[in-house]
Amino acid sequence: MGFVKITSGRLRGRRVRTPAGGETRPLLTRVRKSLADILRPKLSGVYVLDLFGGSGAIVFELLSNGACKAAVVEINPQVAELIRQNAGDLGLAADVEVVHADGIAAVGMLADRTDLFDIIVVAPPYGQDLQRKALEALSSGAILSEDGVIIVQREEGEPTVDVLGTLQRVQTRAYSRTVFDFYTSKKMS
């Protein structure tokens, strides 16, 4: 088991345990900090969803910088439990819901709730076309708030789409081989 540190905000310097082995790929510290810097003006009081939780480090970074609550979906039961433990260790147990499920299948389940998410993070394993499948599931807009944003992490060279259903790519940021595509929902009038 390894760890990463939260790089900014009120929890700066606190450790997050990461799963042993190569099953998850925690986002590099500088890239996680860059993402928090981009989103910080929009983070106050928002509800965050991470569809492919991994260590939970992205959610913890965003909570450290002003998000008020988060849901993390993780398919591996041991990794889901590690996220719960990390949330407890950080004093965030009441603010973080961990959902043990497949990230794409969870979209339908989450659509049955009344709460909408302001920021949705899609950071799946690379090379499996999961980014596109997640966007297809999210394209109905059923769980994204009206002014919400979806951030899709992919490896440089992996395919992306500009428009899918109601979702439109509005920005792309590249950090070496890691790329973030930002999508918003353009509701039909």
C-alpha positions in Angstrom: 0.0 0.0 0.0 1.2 3.5 -0.9 0.0 6.9 -0.3 -0.5 10.3 -1.9 -0.7 13.7 -0.2 -3.5 16.2 -0.6 -1.7 19.2 -2.2 -3.9 22.2 -1.4 -6.8 23.5 0.7 -7.7 22.9 4.3 -6.4 19.3 4.2 -3.1 20.1 2.5 -0.3 17.7 3.5 -2.7 15.0 4.8 -2.1 11.5 3.5 -4.5 9.3 1.5 -3.7 5.6 1.4 -3.7 4.1 -2.1 -4.3 0.5 -3.0 -1.4 -1.9 -3.4 -0.5 -3.1 -6.9 -1.2 -1.5 -10.2 -5.0 -1.8 -10.3 -5.4 1.9 -9.7 -3.4 4.8 -11.0 -3.6 7.8 -8.6 -3.5 11.0 -10.5 0.0 12.7 -10.2 0.2 15.3 -7.5 0.9 18.2 -9.7 -2.0 17.3 -12.1 -4.4 16.8 -9.2 -3.4 20.3 -7.9 -3.8 21.8 -11.3 -7.4 20.4 -11.5 -8.2 21.8 -8.1 -6.8 25.2 -9.1 -9.0 25.2 -12.2 -12.1 24.2 -10.3 -11.5 26.2 -7.1 -13.6 29.2 -8.1 -16.6 26.8 -8.6 -16.0 24.5 -5.6 -17.8 26.3 -2.8 -20.6 24.2 -1.6 -20.8 21.9 -4.6 -21.7 18.2 -4.7 -19.0 16.0 -6.5 -19.3 12.6 -8.1 -16.3 10.4 -9.0 -17.5 7.5 -11.1 -14.2 5.6 -11.0 -13.0 6.2 -7.4 -9.6 4.5 -7.3 -8.0 5.9 -4.1 -10.5 8.7 -3.8 -7.7 11.3 -4.0 -9.4 13.5 -6.6 -12.5 13.8 -4.4 -10.5 14.4 -1.3 -8.6 17.2 -3.1 -11.8 18.8 -4.2 -13.4 18.6 -0.7 -10.2 20.1 0.7 -10.8 23.1 -1.6 -14.4 23.8 -0.9 -16.7 21.1 -2.2 -19.3 20.3 0.5 -20.0 16.6 -0.2 -19.1 13.8 -2.6 -20.1 10.4 -3.8 -17.4 8.0 -5.0 -18.2 4.9 -7.1 -15.7 2.1 -6.9 -16.1 -1.4 -8.4 -13.5 -3.2 -6.2 -14.9 -3.9 -2.7 -11.5 -3.7 -1.0 -10.7 -0.4 -2.7 -14.2 1.0 -1.8 -13.5 0.1 1.8 -10.1 1.8 1.6 -11.9 5.0 0.3 -14.3 4.8 3.3 -11.3 4.4 5.7 -9.5 7.4 4.1 -12.6 9.5 4.4 -12.8 8.6 8.1 -9.2 9.3 8.7 -9.6 12.7 7.1 -12.7 13.6 9.1 -14.8 13.4 6.0 -16.9 10.3 6.7 -20.1 12.3 6.9 -19.3 14.1 3.7 -18.3 11.1 1.5 -20.6 8.4 0.3 -18.9 5.4 -1.2 -20.9 3.4 -3.6 -19.6 -0.1 -4.4 -20.7 -0.5 -8.0 -19.6 -0.3 -11.7 -19.1 3.4 -12.5 -21.2 3.3 -15.7 -24.0 1.2 -14.3 -24.1 3.5 -11.3 -25.3 6.4 -13.4 -28.7 4.9 -13.8 -29.0 4.1 -10.1 -27.9 7.7 -9.2 -30.5 9.1 -11.6 -33.2 7.8 -9.2 -32.1 10.3 -6.5 -33.3 13.9 -6.2 -29.8 15.4 -5.7 -27.9 16.5 -8.8 -24.2 16.6 -9.0 -22.3 19.9 -9.8 -19.0 18.3 -10.7 -18.7 14.8 -12.2 -15.2 13.3 -12.5 -14.7 10.5 -15.0 -11.2 9.1 -14.6 -11.4 5.4 -15.6 -8.6 3.0 -16.6 -7.1 4.0 -19.9 -7.4 2.0 -23.1 -10.9 0.5 -22.5 -13.1 3.1 -24.1 -14.7 3.7 -20.7 -14.5 7.5 -21.1 -17.0 7.4 -24.0 -19.2 4.8 -22.4 -19.4 7.0 -19.3 -20.2 10.0 -21.4 -23.0 8.1 -23.2 -24.5 7.1 -19.8 -24.2 10.7 -18.6 -25.5 12.3 -21.8 -29.1 12.3 -20.7 -28.2 15.0 -18.1 -30.3 13.2 -15.5 -27.7 13.5 -12.7 -25.8 16.7 -13.7 -27.0 20.1 -12.3 -27.9 22.8 -14.7 -24.6 24.6 -14.4 -22.6 21.4 -13.7 -19.4 20.3 -15.4 -18.1 16.8 -16.3 -14.4 16.3 -16.3 -13.1 13.4 -18.3 -9.6 12.2 -17.8 -7.9 10.4 -20.7 -4.4 9.6 -21.9 -3.1 11.7 -24.8 -4.0 10.0 -28.0 -7.2 8.3 -26.7 -10.3 9.3 -28.7 -12.6 12.1 -27.5 -15.9 13.5 -28.7 -17.0 17.2 -29.0 -20.7 16.6 -28.7 -22.6 13.7 -27.3 -26.4 14.1 -26.6 -26.8 17.2 -24.5 -23.1 17.2 -23.6 -20.6 19.6 -25.3 -16.9 19.7 -24.8 -16.0 23.3 -23.8 -12.4 23.0 -22.8 -9.4 20.7 -22.9 -6.3 20.9 -20.7 -3.2 18.7 -21.2 -0.6 17.9 -18.6 2.0 15.9 -20.4 0.2 12.6 -21.4 -2.8 13.3 -19.1 -5.7 15.2 -20.7 -8.8 16.6 -19.1 -11.8 17.3 -21.3 -14.5 19.5 -19.7 -18.1 19.1 -20.7 -21.2 21.0 -19.9 -24.8 20.2 -20.7 -26.6 22.3 -23.3 -30.3 21.9 -22.5 -32.7 22.2 -25.4 -34.9 25.3 -25.2 
